[in-house]
Amino acid sequence: MLIRISLIVAILAGLATAGISFIKVKEKIDTVKNERNDWHQKFDKTDTELNTTKKDLAKSEADLKQTKGDLAATAQERDKAVDESNKQIKRANQLNDELTKTKKDRDDARAELAAWAALGIPVNQVKDVIAEAKRLQAQTEAQQEEIKILTRANQRLTNELAKYRDPEHKVFLPASLRGAILVADPKWDFVVLSVGEDQGVLEDGELLVNRNGRLVAKVRVRSVQKDRSIANVMPGWKLGDVVEGDAVIPAYPAS
């Protein structure tokens, strides 16, 4: 009987020891599982960051390639603008020479007409001289208009060339330039101005918008037409809503 009781006690003690060991082993297993899960999470995160870095690197390489291409294209445009500007200057000088000669021919014809009139030259000859003087006058006016056109074109090319050389270049507009807002879009912050190429407006020129002598905004010209231009309200310069009828003057008037 005593032996049986001893065996039962021994068995119970063994079972208790086994239970305690099982609990400890289970705790270790749970710890290992948690460490494994943490490692997997860190691995997945690292792998995701690596893929993102690879994508960013590929994009940066593509952007660099695009930038190199844009720089090459800009250099070509600059060289083209320089060449065109030189051609316009040469043509303008040629027209000035022709204009000077035309004026001289006109003045000579007028002097000759006066001399003939004083000498009693026949009327039919005087009419021919008058017709010739009118023709020369018309030619002079046409050449003057062409010079104006070429001068504006040269100013435009000079302005574009200056932008390539210095992105902060300020575009000077005629000091006498005065205009008004024809259309204003507050949603997209663009306006239509009542002045254009004929009044001396140049692309990227800046104008101050005022109402009753109070500064409202500052706009930069984006597109120029014969007697109209389109401009955008410059960020940081919008002190109030731009409305139709507001006056505009050059921000940087030419001296």
C-alpha positions in Angstrom: 0.0 0.0 0.0 2.8 2.4 0.9 4.5 1.6 -2.3 1.4 2.4 -4.3 1.0 5.7 -2.6 4.7 6.5 -3.3 4.2 5.6 -7.0 1.2 7.9 -7.2 3.1 10.7 -5.6 6.0 10.2 -7.9 3.7 10.2 -10.9 2.0 13.3 -9.8 5.3 15.0 -9.2 6.5 14.0 -12.7 3.4 15.3 -14.2 3.8 18.6 -12.4 7.4 18.9 -13.5 6.4 18.1 -17.1 3.6 20.7 -16.9 6.0 23.4 -15.7 8.5 22.4 -18.4 5.8 22.5 -21.1 4.8 26.0 -20.0 8.4 27.3 -20.1 8.9 25.6 -23.5 5.6 27.2 -24.8 6.8 30.6 -23.6 10.1 30.2 -25.5 8.2 29.0 -28.6 5.9 32.1 -28.4 9.0 34.4 -28.0 10.7 32.8 -31.0 7.5 33.1 -33.0 7.2 36.8 -32.1 10.8 37.4 -33.0 10.4 35.6 -36.3 7.3 37.8 -37.1 9.1 41.0 -36.1 12.0 39.9 -38.4 9.6 39.2 -41.3 8.0 42.6 -40.8 11.4 44.4 -40.8 12.4 42.4 -43.9 9.2 43.3 -45.8 9.6 46.9 -44.8 13.3 46.9 -45.9 12.4 45.2 -49.2 9.6 47.7 -49.9 12.0 50.7 -49.1 14.6 49.1 -51.4 12.1 48.8 -54.3 11.0 52.4 -53.7 14.6 53.5 -53.8 15.2 51.7 -57.0 12.2 53.3 -58.6 13.2 56.8 -57.4 16.7 56.2 -58.8 15.3 55.1 -62.1 13.1 58.2 -62.2 16.0 60.5 -61.3 18.1 59.0 -64.1 15.2 59.5 -66.5 14.8 63.1 -65.3 18.5 63.8 -65.7 18.4 62.5 -69.2 15.4 64.7 -70.0 17.1 67.7 -68.4 20.2 67.1 -70.6 18.0 66.9 -73.6 16.2 70.1 -72.6 19.5 71.9 -72.1 20.7 70.9 -75.5 17.4 72.1 -77.1 17.6 75.4 -75.1 21.2 75.9 -76.4 19.9 75.4 -80.0 17.0 77.8 -79.5 19.5 80.4 -78.1 21.8 80.1 -81.0 18.9 80.3 -83.4 17.6 83.4 -81.6 21.1 85.0 -81.8 21.3 84.3 -85.5 17.8 85.6 -86.1 18.5 88.8 -84.1 21.7 89.4 -86.1 19.7 89.0 -89.4 17.0 91.5 -88.1 19.7 94.0 -87.1 21.4 93.7 -90.5 18.0 94.1 -92.3 17.1 97.1 -90.1 20.4 98.8 -90.9 19.8 98.1 -94.6 16.4 99.6 -94.4 17.7 102.7 -92.6 20.2 103.2 -95.4 17.5 102.8 -98.0 15.2 105.2 -96.1 18.0 107.8 -96.0 18.5 107.5 -99.7 14.7 107.7 -100.3 14.4 110.8 -98.2 17.3 112.4 -100.2 15.7 111.5 -103.5 12.3 113.0 -102.3 14.0 116.2 -101.1 15.9 116.5 -104.3 12.7 116.0 -106.3 10.9 118.7 -104.3 13.8 121.1 -104.8 13.8 120.3 -108.5 10.0 120.8 -108.6 10.4 124.2 -106.9 13.1 125.2 -109.3 11.0 124.2 -112.3 8.0 126.1 -111.0 10.2 129.2 -110.6 11.4 128.8 -114.1 7.9 128.3 -115.5 8.2 124.6 -116.4 5.1 123.2 -118.2 2.4 121.8 -116.0 2.5 118.3 -117.5 6.1 118.0 -116.3 5.3 119.3 -112.9 2.6 116.7 -112.5 5.1 114.0 -113.3 7.4 115.3 -110.6 4.6 115.5 -108.1 3.6 111.9 -108.9 7.2 110.8 -108.4 7.4 112.7 -105.1 4.2 111.0 -103.9 5.6 107.6 -104.9 8.8 108.3 -103.0 6.8 109.5 -100.0 4.7 106.3 -100.1 7.9 104.2 -100.4 9.4 106.1 -97.4 6.3 105.5 -95.3 6.3 101.8 -96.2 10.0 101.5 -95.3 9.4 103.3 -92.0 6.6 100.9 -91.1 8.8 97.9 -92.0 11.6 99.4 -89.8 9.0 99.6 -86.9 8.1 95.9 -87.5 11.7 94.8 -87.6 12.5 96.9 -84.5 9.8 95.2 -82.6 10.9 91.8 -83.8 14.5 92.6 -82.8 13.3 93.7 -79.3 11.4 90.5 -79.0 14.4 88.4 -80.0 16.7 90.4 -77.8 14.3 89.8 -74.9 14.3 86.1 -75.6 18.0 85.9 -75.8 18.3 87.8 -72.5 16.0 85.3 -70.8 18.3 82.4 -71.9 21.3 84.2 -70.5 19.6 85.4 -67.3 16.4 83.8 -66.0 15.9 86.9 -63.7 16.2 89.3 -66.6 13.7 92.2 -66.3 11.7 93.1 -69.5 11.5 96.9 -69.9 8.3 98.3 -71.5 7.7 101.8 -72.9 7.3 104.3 -70.1 4.3 105.8 -71.9 2.5 102.5 -72.1 -1.0 102.7 -70.6 -3.8 100.1 -70.8 -6.7 98.5 -69.1 -8.1 95.1 -68.1 -10.6 93.9 -70.7 -11.3 90.4 -69.2 -10.5 89.0 -65.7 -10.7 85.4 -64.6 -10.4 85.2 -60.8 -10.5 81.4 -60.8 -7.4 80.9 -63.0 -5.9 84.3 -62.3 -5.4 85.3 -65.9 -6.4 88.6 -67.6 -6.7 90.1 -71.1 -5.1 93.5 -71.6 -6.1 96.3 -74.0 -2.5 96.8 -75.2 -0.4 94.6 -77.4 2.5 94.5 -79.8 1.6 97.8 -81.5 1.9 99.5 -78.1 5.3 97.9 -77.4 4.2 95.1 -75.1 6.7 92.2 -74.9 6.3 88.7 -73.7 7.3 88.2 -70.0 6.9 92.0 -69.4 5.4 92.9 -66.0 2.7 95.4 -65.4 1.2 96.9 -62.3 -2.6 96.7 -62.0 -4.1 99.7 -60.1 -7.6 101.0 -59.3 -8.1 104.6 -58.4 -4.3 104.9 -57.7 -4.3 101.8 -55.4 -2.1 98.8 -56.3 -4.3 95.7 -56.8 -1.9 93.2 -58.4 1.1 92.6 -60.6 0.7 90.6 -63.9 3.2 89.0 -66.3 2.5 88.9 -70.0 2.4 85.3 -71.5 1.0 86.0 -75.0 1.1 89.1 -77.2 -1.1 89.9 -80.1 -1.3 93.0 -82.3 -3.4 95.1 -80.0 -4.2 92.6 -77.2 -2.2 90.5 -74.7 -2.8 87.8 -72.2 -1.2 87.9 -68.7 -1.2 85.9 -65.5 -1.5 87.4 -62.0 1.9 86.9 -60.3 1.8 84.9 -57.0 2.4 87.0 -53.9 1.3 90.2 -55.8 -2.4 89.7 -55.6 -3.6 92.4 -53.1 -7.2 92.3 -54.3 -9.4 90.9 -57.0 -8.6 92.1 -60.5 -11.7 93.4 -62.3 -12.5 94.7 -65.8 -11.6 98.4 -66.2 -8.6 98.3 -63.8 -5.6 100.3 -65.3 -2.2 98.8 -66.1 1.2 100.5 -66.3 4.7 99.1 -66.8 6.4 97.7 -63.7 9.8 98.4 -65.3 9.4 101.4 -67.6 12.2 101.9 -70.2 14.2 105.1 -69.6 
